[in-house]
Amino acid sequence: MSEYHVPCECGMTVAVEVSKAGTTQTCVCGKAVQIPLMSALRRAAGQTPMPLNALEHFRLLSKEGRLPDNVSCPITGAPVNDTVWVHVQCEREEVRYGRIKLWQHLLLFLFTRVILFYRSGRPEVYGRDTAVEVPLGINHAARSSFATARGQRFLKEALNCSPTYSQLLREYPDAEVWVIDD
């Protein structure tokens, strides 16, 4: 939301842009209206105090029981009357080790006539394991299509029918998805 509304004592509301949070604005009646901080504006509008990323948004909707949020089956277009669970692996932790330097290889080779490829140094961890299991609303007639689905494109297109999952896949475009067997 790029605009919020703050009530004035006169009964009118003042339209406030995000950049004006925490300032004072003038109402059409001429009175000064103190604009609350952004977190208070968001709370008053029924939003979380801080914007959520796609994963946090998904977890909030899931906790509130508002998922799946698609009303028609992504395969048949018919109304949703069944649910299939899909595992979305957003990120994977990657561990990298320091490598032995070229000059060290040359010295080892000169003295031992053996080339060693081994890891040295402390491991560095990049990223983190981030995964969620998401319910996707489908029509029962499409269940067999999902039972045999293994293609990433097919599953991602199905997930993109939901605004929440579409946002999740935009934030994690390299996510891997697969159907959880019942």
C-alpha positions in Angstrom: 0.0 0.0 0.0 1.5 3.3 -1.0 -1.1 5.5 0.7 -2.6 5.5 4.1 -5.4 7.6 5.7 -5.2 9.4 9.0 -8.3 10.9 10.7 -8.5 14.6 11.5 -10.4 16.1 14.5 -12.8 17.6 11.9 -13.9 14.1 10.8 -12.1 14.2 7.4 -9.2 11.9 6.6 -5.8 13.0 5.4 -4.3 10.9 2.6 -0.7 10.2 3.5 2.1 8.8 1.4 4.7 6.4 2.9 7.4 9.1 2.8 5.4 11.4 5.0 5.2 9.0 8.0 6.2 10.7 11.3 5.6 14.2 10.0 2.8 16.7 10.3 0.3 17.3 7.5 -2.4 19.9 7.0 -6.0 18.8 6.6 -8.3 20.5 4.1 -10.0 22.1 7.2 -6.6 23.8 8.0 -5.7 21.9 11.1 -2.4 20.2 11.6 -2.6 16.4 11.7 0.3 14.5 13.4 1.1 11.5 11.1 2.1 8.4 13.0 5.3 6.4 12.3 5.2 3.9 9.5 4.7 0.9 11.8 1.6 2.6 13.4 0.2 3.4 10.0 0.6 -0.2 8.8 -1.0 -1.6 12.0 -4.0 0.8 11.6 -4.4 -0.5 8.0 -4.5 -4.1 9.3 -0.9 -4.9 8.2 2.1 -6.2 10.0 4.3 -3.4 11.5 7.1 -4.4 9.2 6.7 -5.5 5.6 7.1 -9.3 5.3 9.2 -11.1 2.8 7.4 -13.9 0.8 8.4 -16.7 3.2 7.3 -14.8 6.3 4.0 -13.8 4.5 3.5 -17.5 3.6 4.1 -18.6 7.2 1.6 -16.0 8.5 -1.1 -17.0 6.1 -0.5 -20.7 6.9 -0.6 -20.1 10.6 -3.9 -18.2 10.2 -5.3 -21.1 8.1 -5.8 -19.0 5.0 -4.0 -21.3 2.6 -4.5 -22.6 0.0 -5.7 -19.3 -1.4 -6.5 -20.4 -5.0 -10.2 -20.9 -5.8 -9.8 -22.8 -9.1 -7.7 -25.8 -10.0 -4.5 -24.8 -11.9 -4.9 -27.8 -14.2 -8.6 -28.1 -14.9 -9.9 -24.6 -14.0 -12.7 -26.3 -12.0 -13.5 -25.2 -8.4 -11.1 -26.5 -5.8 -12.3 -29.5 -3.8 -9.0 -31.3 -2.9 -5.5 -30.4 -1.7 -2.1 -31.6 -2.8 1.0 -30.8 -0.7 4.1 -29.5 -2.5 7.6 -29.2 -1.0 9.4 -26.0 -2.0 13.1 -26.0 -1.3 13.8 -22.3 -1.4 17.5 -22.4 -0.6 20.2 -24.9 0.3 23.1 -24.4 2.6 26.4 -24.6 0.8 29.7 -25.4 2.5 33.0 -24.4 0.8 36.5 -25.2 2.0 39.7 -23.4 1.3 41.8 -25.0 -1.4 45.5 -25.6 -1.5 47.2 -23.0 -3.6 49.0 -23.8 -6.9 52.5 -23.1 -5.6 51.8 -25.5 -2.7 50.9 -28.2 -5.3 54.1 -27.5 -7.2 56.2 -27.9 -4.1 54.5 -31.1 -3.1 54.9 -32.5 -6.6 58.6 -31.6 -6.7 59.4 -33.3 -3.4 57.0 -36.2 -3.4 56.0 -36.7 -7.1 52.4 -36.8 -5.9 49.7 -34.4 -6.7 47.3 -34.0 -3.8 43.9 -32.5 -4.0 42.7 -32.0 -0.5 40.7 -29.4 1.3 42.4 -27.1 3.7 41.2 -24.3 5.9 38.1 -23.6 7.7 34.7 -24.4 6.0 32.7 -21.4 5.0 28.9 -21.7 5.0 26.8 -19.8 2.5 23.1 -19.5 2.6 20.8 -21.7 4.7 18.5 -24.6 4.3 15.1 -23.0 3.7 12.1 -25.1 2.8 8.3 -25.1 3.2 5.5 -27.5 2.5 2.6 -25.7 0.9 -1.0 -26.8 0.3 -2.2 -26.3 -3.2 -5.9 -26.4 -4.0 -6.8 -28.6 -6.9 -9.9 -30.3 -8.3 -10.0 -34.0 -7.5 -10.0 -34.8 -11.2 -6.5 -33.4 -11.5 -5.1 -35.5 -8.6 -3.6 -38.1 -10.9 -1.7 -35.4 -12.8 -0.1 -34.3 -9.6 0.6 -37.8 -8.4 2.9 -38.4 -11.4 4.2 -34.8 -11.7 8.0 -34.6 -11.6 8.7 -31.6 -13.9 9.8 -28.3 -12.2 8.0 -26.2 -14.9 4.7 -28.0 -14.4 4.7 -27.7 -10.7 5.9 -24.1 -10.7 3.2 -23.1 -13.2 0.7 -24.7 -10.9 2.0 -22.9 -7.9 2.0 -19.6 -9.8 -1.8 -19.7 -9.9 -1.7 -18.6 -6.2 -0.7 -15.0 -5.5 1.1 -16.1 -2.3 3.1 -18.9 -4.0 3.8 -16.7 -7.0 5.4 -14.2 -4.7 7.4 -16.9 -3.0 8.7 -18.2 -6.4 9.6 -14.7 -7.5 11.8 -14.2 -4.4 13.3 -17.7 -4.8 13.5 -18.2 -8.6 15.9 -21.2 -8.2 13.6 -23.0 -5.8 13.1 -26.8 -6.4 9.6 -28.1 -6.0 8.2 -31.6 -5.8 4.9 -33.2 -4.8 4.8 -34.9 -1.4 3.5 -38.4 -1.8 0.4 -39.1 0.2 
